[in-house]
Amino acid sequence: MRNLSISTRKTIGSVAVVASLALAARLVATGTAHAAVKVTVKGTVSCARFGDSTPDSIKITPTKGKAGTDELPGEDETEDYTIVLTGIPTNGTKATALITCVDSDNDKNTYSKTFQVTKPPNGAPLVRNFK
């Protein structure tokens, strides 16, 4: 085995530390790119297409992340909703909104819409209206 001078050993040690730090930084950056975020989705839902129906609930199910539901008062043909979705990838994901409407005979009708969920850059809620 070859004997290395002290300065050579320090140089090799320094290079190894720098390489390790560079690799660790790359791993952290990769992990951050795939981090999940919380997105608030809000807007209005309408049941006008079903005559005298009113919105009963809305459920938003993202392809990636956890679904959320808002139970609505069902007093008006159009109602406001707010749902917080968690586990949404930072680059967004597709989601399906399922709206349930109830008429005066207590019959239920549903419709769905697919849309893209991404966190707005300013951190404000994502606004989606469904008719």
NORURRA-V243447 format. One record per backbone hydrogen bond with DSSP energy under -1.0 kcal/mol. NH is the residue of the N-H (numbers start at 1). CO is the residue of the C=O. Records with the same first field share a line. If there is no record, write none. Layout:
NH->CO ; CO
//
This chain:
9->5
10->6
11->7
12->8
13->9
14->10
15->11
16->12
17->13
18->14
19->15
20->16
21->17
22->18
23->19
24->20
25->21
26->22
27->23
28->24
29->25
30->26
31->27
32->28
33->29
35->32
37->88
39->85
41->83
42->126
43->81
45->79
46->130
47->77
50->47
51->48
54->102
56->100
57->100
58->70
59->98
60->68
61->96
63->94
66->86
68->60
70->58
72->56
79->45
81->43
83->41
85->39
88->37
90->35
92->89
93->117
95->115
96->61
97->113
98->59
99->111
100->57
101->109
102->54
103->107
106->103
109->101
111->99
113->97
115->95
117->93
123->120
126->40
128->42
130->44
//
